[in-house]
Amino acid sequence: MLATCEQSRTAAAAAGAVAGWLSAVERMSQKQPNPQPQRYEFRIRGHVRASTLSAFPDLAAETDGADTLLTGRLADPAALYGVVAQIERLGLELLEISRLPQN
């Protein structure tokens, strides 16, 4: 029972974090009336296996300490939401989303 309660709290915390990220994504996308492709970096807790990374063919992956960074250019806010949704579907823990400067 204790493990189940702990798992429920962890799942609720993860769902809250994803909702928070999506809210931040929404605010970032509202600042651009005609969105251009933007570069983003997603920090995920842990080292993600190559088989799992294949779910993100348009993003480059690298490890940074104990985390995995996914970086790439996304066409619009819908693509950004899609990446966040895929991270959630795969059960990965999203730690941070950063919009990177254009190069």
BATI-82738 format. One record per residue (C-alpha): residue number from 1; x, y, z; residue in three letters. Coordinates in nm, 4 decimals. Each point is the difference from the previous one (the first is absolute). Layout:
BATI-82738
<pami><i>NUM</i><x>X</x><y>Y</y><z>Z</z><aa>Ala</aa></pami>
...
This chain:
BATI-82738
<pami><i>1</i><x>0.0000</x><y>0.0000</y><z>0.0000</z><aa>Met</aa></pami>
<pami><i>2</i><x>0.2821</x><y>0.2387</y><z>0.0879</z><aa>Leu</aa></pami>
<pami><i>3</i><x>0.1637</x><y>-0.0549</y><z>-0.3394</z><aa>Ala</aa></pami>
<pami><i>4</i><x>-0.3323</x><y>0.0665</y><z>-0.1720</z><aa>Thr</aa></pami>
<pami><i>5</i><x>-0.0495</x><y>0.3275</y><z>0.1899</z><aa>Cys</aa></pami>
<pami><i>6</i><x>0.3558</x><y>0.1047</y><z>-0.0802</z><aa>Glu</aa></pami>
<pami><i>7</i><x>-0.0507</x><y>-0.0874</y><z>-0.3675</z><aa>Gln</aa></pami>
<pami><i>8</i><x>-0.3213</x><y>0.2038</y><z>-0.0029</z><aa>Ser</aa></pami>
<pami><i>9</i><x>0.1764</x><y>0.3014</y><z>0.1509</z><aa>Arg</aa></pami>
<pami><i>10</i><x>0.2834</x><y>-0.0345</y><z>-0.2527</z><aa>Thr</aa></pami>
<pami><i>11</i><x>-0.2464</x><y>-0.0261</y><z>-0.2892</z><aa>Ala</aa></pami>
<pami><i>12</i><x>-0.1945</x><y>0.3014</y><z>0.1274</z><aa>Ala</aa></pami>
<pami><i>13</i><x>0.3200</x><y>0.2024</y><z>0.0350</z><aa>Ala</aa></pami>
<pami><i>14</i><x>0.1057</x><y>-0.0955</y><z>-0.3530</z><aa>Ala</aa></pami>
<pami><i>15</i><x>-0.3409</x><y>0.0959</y><z>-0.1402</z><aa>Ala</aa></pami>
<pami><i>16</i><x>0.0212</x><y>0.3338</y><z>0.1803</z><aa>Gly</aa></pami>
<pami><i>17</i><x>0.3479</x><y>0.0620</y><z>-0.1381</z><aa>Ala</aa></pami>
<pami><i>18</i><x>-0.1142</x><y>-0.0743</y><z>-0.3554</z><aa>Val</aa></pami>
<pami><i>19</i><x>-0.2962</x><y>0.2359</y><z>0.0419</z><aa>Ala</aa></pami>
<pami><i>20</i><x>0.2409</x><y>0.2664</y><z>0.1219</z><aa>Gly</aa></pami>
<pami><i>21</i><x>0.2299</x><y>-0.0506</y><z>-0.2992</z><aa>Trp</aa></pami>
<pami><i>22</i><x>-0.2918</x><y>0.0181</y><z>-0.2404</z><aa>Leu</aa></pami>
<pami><i>23</i><x>-0.1143</x><y>0.3234</y><z>0.1612</z><aa>Ser</aa></pami>
<pami><i>24</i><x>0.3511</x><y>0.1439</y><z>-0.0457</z><aa>Ala</aa></pami>
<pami><i>25</i><x>0.0041</x><y>-0.1196</y><z>-0.3611</z><aa>Val</aa></pami>
<pami><i>26</i><x>-0.3320</x><y>0.1740</y><z>-0.0565</z><aa>Glu</aa></pami>
<pami><i>27</i><x>0.1382</x><y>0.3275</y><z>0.1371</z><aa>Arg</aa></pami>
<pami><i>28</i><x>0.3123</x><y>-0.0281</y><z>-0.2188</z><aa>Met</aa></pami>
<pami><i>29</i><x>-0.2055</x><y>-0.0636</y><z>-0.3130</z><aa>Ser</aa></pami>
<pami><i>30</i><x>-0.2343</x><y>0.2936</y><z>0.0688</z><aa>Gln</aa></pami>
<pami><i>31</i><x>0.2921</x><y>0.2413</y><z>-0.0208</z><aa>Lys</aa></pami>
<pami><i>32</i><x>0.0376</x><y>-0.0764</y><z>-0.3694</z><aa>Gln</aa></pami>
<pami><i>33</i><x>-0.2943</x><y>0.1033</y><z>-0.2196</z><aa>Pro</aa></pami>
<pami><i>34</i><x>0.1421</x><y>-0.1820</y><z>-0.3037</z><aa>Asn</aa></pami>
<pami><i>35</i><x>0.2129</x><y>-0.2793</y><z>0.1466</z><aa>Pro</aa></pami>
<pami><i>36</i><x>0.3211</x><y>-0.0894</y><z>-0.1756</z><aa>Gln</aa></pami>
<pami><i>37</i><x>0.1811</x><y>-0.3273</y><z>0.0664</z><aa>Pro</aa></pami>
<pami><i>38</i><x>0.1707</x><y>0.0231</y><z>0.3385</z><aa>Gln</aa></pami>
<pami><i>39</i><x>0.2845</x><y>-0.1979</y><z>0.1569</z><aa>Arg</aa></pami>
<pami><i>40</i><x>-0.0838</x><y>-0.1796</y><z>0.3238</z><aa>Tyr</aa></pami>
<pami><i>41</i><x>0.1830</x><y>-0.2113</y><z>0.2527</z><aa>Glu</aa></pami>
<pami><i>42</i><x>-0.1801</x><y>-0.2584</y><z>0.2134</z><aa>Phe</aa></pami>
<pami><i>43</i><x>0.1767</x><y>-0.1269</y><z>0.3131</z><aa>Arg</aa></pami>
<pami><i>44</i><x>-0.1131</x><y>-0.3481</y><z>0.1022</z><aa>Ile</aa></pami>
<pami><i>45</i><x>0.1027</x><y>-0.1733</y><z>0.3213</z><aa>Arg</aa></pami>
<pami><i>46</i><x>0.2290</x><y>-0.2971</y><z>-0.0550</z><aa>Gly</aa></pami>
<pami><i>47</i><x>0.1714</x><y>-0.1505</y><z>-0.2997</z><aa>His</aa></pami>
<pami><i>48</i><x>-0.2589</x><y>-0.0848</y><z>-0.2641</z><aa>Val</aa></pami>
<pami><i>49</i><x>0.0579</x><y>-0.3169</y><z>-0.2034</z><aa>Arg</aa></pami>
<pami><i>50</i><x>0.0611</x><y>0.0232</y><z>-0.3748</z><aa>Ala</aa></pami>
<pami><i>51</i><x>-0.3163</x><y>-0.1999</y><z>-0.0684</z><aa>Ser</aa></pami>
<pami><i>52</i><x>-0.2044</x><y>0.2604</y><z>0.1889</z><aa>Thr</aa></pami>
<pami><i>53</i><x>0.1812</x><y>0.2904</y><z>-0.1671</z><aa>Leu</aa></pami>
<pami><i>54</i><x>-0.1180</x><y>-0.1322</y><z>-0.3365</z><aa>Ser</aa></pami>
<pami><i>55</i><x>-0.3399</x><y>0.1499</y><z>0.0940</z><aa>Ala</aa></pami>
<pami><i>56</i><x>0.1606</x><y>0.3432</y><z>-0.0553</z><aa>Phe</aa></pami>
<pami><i>57</i><x>0.1511</x><y>-0.0230</y><z>-0.3516</z><aa>Pro</aa></pami>
<pami><i>58</i><x>0.0191</x><y>0.3787</y><z>-0.0478</z><aa>Asp</aa></pami>
<pami><i>59</i><x>0.1880</x><y>0.0658</y><z>0.3237</z><aa>Leu</aa></pami>
<pami><i>60</i><x>0.3688</x><y>-0.0495</y><z>0.0791</z><aa>Ala</aa></pami>
<pami><i>61</i><x>0.0725</x><y>-0.1806</y><z>0.3266</z><aa>Ala</aa></pami>
<pami><i>62</i><x>0.2957</x><y>0.0262</y><z>0.2341</z><aa>Glu</aa></pami>
<pami><i>63</i><x>0.0659</x><y>-0.0747</y><z>0.3638</z><aa>Thr</aa></pami>
<pami><i>64</i><x>0.0800</x><y>0.2742</y><z>0.2490</z><aa>Asp</aa></pami>
<pami><i>65</i><x>0.1014</x><y>-0.1472</y><z>0.3336</z><aa>Gly</aa></pami>
<pami><i>66</i><x>-0.2854</x><y>-0.2228</y><z>0.1117</z><aa>Ala</aa></pami>
<pami><i>67</i><x>-0.2484</x><y>0.1540</y><z>-0.2457</z><aa>Asp</aa></pami>
<pami><i>68</i><x>-0.0793</x><y>-0.0271</y><z>-0.3707</z><aa>Thr</aa></pami>
<pami><i>69</i><x>-0.0342</x><y>0.3115</y><z>-0.2138</z><aa>Leu</aa></pami>
<pami><i>70</i><x>-0.2168</x><y>-0.0011</y><z>-0.3119</z><aa>Leu</aa></pami>
<pami><i>71</i><x>0.0646</x><y>0.2987</y><z>-0.2243</z><aa>Thr</aa></pami>
<pami><i>72</i><x>-0.1476</x><y>0.1085</y><z>-0.3274</z><aa>Gly</aa></pami>
<pami><i>73</i><x>-0.2002</x><y>0.2447</y><z>-0.2062</z><aa>Arg</aa></pami>
<pami><i>74</i><x>-0.3783</x><y>-0.0310</y><z>0.0212</z><aa>Leu</aa></pami>
<pami><i>75</i><x>-0.2297</x><y>0.1473</y><z>-0.2617</z><aa>Ala</aa></pami>
<pami><i>76</i><x>-0.2724</x><y>0.1365</y><z>0.2265</z><aa>Asp</aa></pami>
<pami><i>77</i><x>-0.1651</x><y>-0.0276</y><z>0.3417</z><aa>Pro</aa></pami>
<pami><i>78</i><x>-0.1880</x><y>-0.3126</y><z>-0.1112</z><aa>Ala</aa></pami>
<pami><i>79</i><x>0.3319</x><y>-0.1768</y><z>-0.0606</z><aa>Ala</aa></pami>
<pami><i>80</i><x>0.1161</x><y>0.1106</y><z>0.3439</z><aa>Leu</aa></pami>
<pami><i>81</i><x>-0.3154</x><y>-0.1399</y><z>0.1592</z><aa>Tyr</aa></pami>
<pami><i>82</i><x>0.0582</x><y>-0.3222</y><z>-0.1963</z><aa>Gly</aa></pami>
<pami><i>83</i><x>0.3479</x><y>-0.0476</y><z>0.1439</z><aa>Val</aa></pami>
<pami><i>84</i><x>-0.1246</x><y>0.0644</y><z>0.3550</z><aa>Val</aa></pami>
<pami><i>85</i><x>-0.2867</x><y>-0.2452</y><z>-0.0540</z><aa>Ala</aa></pami>
<pami><i>86</i><x>0.2414</x><y>-0.2650</y><z>-0.1319</z><aa>Gln</aa></pami>
<pami><i>87</i><x>0.2267</x><y>0.0467</y><z>0.3025</z><aa>Ile</aa></pami>
<pami><i>88</i><x>-0.3006</x><y>-0.0499</y><z>0.2254</z><aa>Glu</aa></pami>
<pami><i>89</i><x>-0.1264</x><y>-0.3059</y><z>-0.1951</z><aa>Arg</aa></pami>
<pami><i>90</i><x>0.3396</x><y>-0.1651</y><z>0.0357</z><aa>Leu</aa></pami>
<pami><i>91</i><x>-0.0013</x><y>0.0561</y><z>0.3751</z><aa>Gly</aa></pami>
<pami><i>92</i><x>0.3090</x><y>0.2204</y><z>-0.0070</z><aa>Leu</aa></pami>
<pami><i>93</i><x>0.0503</x><y>0.2687</y><z>0.2620</z><aa>Glu</aa></pami>
<pami><i>94</i><x>0.0201</x><y>0.3430</y><z>-0.1622</z><aa>Leu</aa></pami>
<pami><i>95</i><x>0.2130</x><y>0.2317</y><z>0.2124</z><aa>Leu</aa></pami>
<pami><i>96</i><x>0.0264</x><y>0.3096</y><z>-0.2168</z><aa>Glu</aa></pami>
<pami><i>97</i><x>-0.0888</x><y>0.1524</y><z>-0.3366</z><aa>Ile</aa></pami>
<pami><i>98</i><x>0.2143</x><y>0.2833</y><z>-0.1304</z><aa>Ser</aa></pami>
<pami><i>99</i><x>-0.0437</x><y>0.2071</y><z>-0.3133</z><aa>Arg</aa></pami>
<pami><i>100</i><x>0.3459</x><y>0.0514</y><z>-0.1438</z><aa>Leu</aa></pami>
<pami><i>101</i><x>0.1289</x><y>0.3017</y><z>-0.1898</z><aa>Pro</aa></pami>
<pami><i>102</i><x>-0.0276</x><y>-0.0167</y><z>-0.3772</z><aa>Gln</aa></pami>
<pami><i>103</i><x>0.3258</x><y>-0.0813</y><z>-0.1799</z><aa>Asn</aa></pami>
